[in-house]
C-alpha cells in the first residue's frame, strides 16, 4: 500500500472518530468549547480523544486487512 493511501486512511479514521466522539458528547449534553475546564468540558475532550484513537485504530485494521487480501 502506498504511503499516500496509508496517510489518507489514517487521517480519515482519526478525524471521523474524533467527530463521532464530538457528536456523542453533544448528544450527552457535554460542551467541548465551554468556558474553563469543568467536568462537562473535560468529558467532551476525553470523548473526542477516544473517538480519534478508535478511528485511527480502525483505519490501521483496515490497512492490515487490505495488505492481507493482497497477499492471498
N, C-alpha and C positions, 0 to 999 in steps of 0.2 A: 504494500500500500504506500502510496506516495506521501511524503511529509505534508504536502498541501491538504490532502484528504484527511489525514490524521489531525492536523491543526484545526481545520474547519469543523470536523466532527466533535473534537474536544470543546471548541467554543460554543457550538450549538447545544451540546449536552449541558455545559455549565450554565449558560445563560437561560436555557429552557428550565433547568432545575431551580435556578435562583428565582425566576419569575413564578414558577409553581409555588415555591416557598413564600414569596411575597403575597401571591393571591390567597394562599391558605391563611396567612396572617391577617390579611384584610377581612377574610370571611369570619375569622375568630375575633375580630374587633381589635387587633393589635396594629398600632400605627408606627411604622418604621421611621417616619420622619417627624415624630413627636418631639417637642421641645425637651431637652435634657435626656437623661438616661434612666427613665422609670422602668418599672417591670414590664410594661407592655412594649416599650421600645426595645428592650433587651430581648424579650421573647421573639419579636419580629426579626431582629438581627440574627438570632440563632436559627430561626426557620429559613431565612434566606441562605445562610451559610450551609446548613444541612442540605437544603434543596440543591444548591450549586454543587456540593460534593457528591450527592447521589446522582445528579445528572451527568457529571464527569465520569463517575464510576460506570454508569450505563453506557456512555459513549465508548469507554475503553472496552467494555464487554462486547459491544457491537463490533469494534475493531478486531478483537480476538476472533470473533465468530466469522468475520469476513476473511481473515487470514487462514482460518481452519478450513473453510469451504473451498478456498483456492488451492489448498494442498491436496485435496482429495481427487 
